[in-house]
Amino acid sequence: MLMNLKGLCWDRELLGLFDVPEAMLPRIVSSGGHSWPAVKVLPGVPIAGVLGDQQAALFGQTCLDQGEAKCTQQREPGFAWSG
């Protein structure tokens, strides 16, 4: 919630408001393409994609075919659809 969506960077005003040092936050990268190599598990293997928790759960619960969906009601209600 600290990301500036227009600038695709950490929002310095919000970081200051909540007293969060920018240096402690991860680098913001695209969710596709190669971002960095794995270090502890499979060292050197490039991380080639990043999924948010709803998208990862859609994959993990095998909603792989077009039109399949899942609904969660944990921290916040969520609905994901494989369109």
GIFENMO-V449362 format. One record per run of one state. SS is the DSSP state (h for helix, s for strand, l for the rest). FROM is the first residue (numbers start at 1). LEN is the number of residues. If there is no record, write none. Layout:
# GIFENMO-V449362
SS | FROM | LEN
SS | FROM | LEN
This chain:
# GIFENMO-V449362
l | 1 | 2
s | 3 | 2
l | 5 | 4
s | 9 | 2
l | 11 | 1
h | 12 | 6
l | 18 | 4
h | 22 | 3
l | 25 | 7
s | 32 | 6
l | 38 | 8
s | 46 | 4
l | 50 | 3
h | 53 | 8
l | 61 | 8
s | 69 | 5
l | 74 | 3
s | 77 | 5
l | 82 | 2
